[in-house]
Amino acid sequence: MRAVIEPFRIKVVEPIHRTTRPERERLLRQARYNVFRLRSEDVLIDLLTDSGTGAMSDQQWARMIQGDESYAGARSYYRFLEVVNALTGMPHIFPVHQGRAAEHILCTILGGPGKVIPSNTHFDTTRANIEYTGATALDLPIAEALSPETLHPFKGNMDVKRLEELIHRTGAERIPACFLTLTNNTLGGQPVSMSNVQEVKATLDPYGIPLIIDASRIAENAYFIKLREPEYADRSPWEIAREIFAIADGCYMSAKKDGLVNIGGFLAVRDASLARRIEQLLILWEGFPTYGGLAGRDLEAIAQGLQEAFQEDYLHYRIHTIAWFAEQLRQRGVPIIEPPGGHAVFVNAARFAPHIPAEHFPGQAIVCALYVHAGVRAVEVGSLMLGKRDSNGRHIAPPLELVRLAVPRRVYTQSHLEYVADALADLFAQRQHLRGLQLLSASPFLRHFTAELEPLEPSLLLSGDTVL
């Protein structure tokens, strides 16, 4: 049988609210054309992020009831510790309230002016935490990753040759660590191969530079390795992840992704002296080391969720759902990043709206039009999120202009995603009516979260005068 079904039954449902097009136009104006500023109750289908937006299982909810809320030494911490240690093999493990808390602690210790931290591609919060310390966040993706239509099984890989050149040019003493993001979210949710992890580690080792894994989507990445690296075809995703962690010197995870929870994460390292520095900052910013900013019930949910995320039935469903969604868009002519990744489908905004220059945010124009037309919330991953200005005020665009349709885990059905595909097809048919936006105000870091924008000129796709 060709059909891929959900490996679960729906036990609880949550109603979603339909709004009218005039209502959505008003709400978007009030939000200053930034969908982060919308209320969730005014969104019909929310593909803004897959972080913390998934549905937990009955077993996770049952474990939460058993949560031990003791301040120090709670039994929920020790269950969490047992599962994370079994997965990562790391001796020093610290819970945190989410992934960026781990980034904050790590970058405070490792960063600073003059330091350079390379990655296959840093995501927005990682980059912001590095740059906040005065260090440089440098992306070293392979060339294929920057070619949207190129088919490559592991477009998330790091360019090892460029990494070696960076070390020689910059000096190992200025590179406190190398980060590897699995999967590579910013460039399309693309996986990293096991051979690339090994090559990166072999490049770093002679210089004593530690390798840190961003493991937020490690289960999805492990499943791609199983599917695409023949020597791992008979290995379980858990075993593959274990091998990745065995190569690394440290890792951090937003468990809001492949931990299948709504809040929480962890930071784990091998080096005892680094662990002591982490513990000091953890106590200062997150809480006592056995709860790290989380309730005992959250630690229980993470421990259970990590085990569920590596189940092959679940991963088969998850990866095939994204592939099916991508095929629906492909059939409707909507340009996407190929091949589709593990947690989202990325629309190629530069091809979707080629008449809008990067400095006028083509991805954000598509995001706004999608909300007005269909009540669907997506996120721009392009010049608004990642663009900068040079010392002369000129816009520096990122290598790709994308719109990410991130699919929450175990939340939406096939018909929900088919509705989104139809809505994007409608927009694509009238893409010539899209108009760019200008930035009115923005924060110096992570500006896309709070930015205020306005259209440069009236747009039929936002005005209500279109036939859509």
PyMOL commands that set and color helices and strands:
alter all, ss='L'
color gray80, all
select helices_A, chain A and resi 21-30+35-37+40-42+58-65+75-88+99-110+124-132+143-146+160-170+172-174+194-207+218-228+230-232+237-247+272-285+296-309+312-331+349-352+358-360+362-374+383-386+414-429+431-433+447-449+460-463
alter helices_A, ss='H'
color red, helices_A
select strands_A, chain A and resi 45-46+92-96+116-119+136-139+178-181+211-214+250-254+265-269+344-348+376-377+379-381+388-389+395-396+402-406+437-441+452-455
alter strands_A, ss='S'
color yellow, strands_A
deselect
rebuild
show_as cartoon
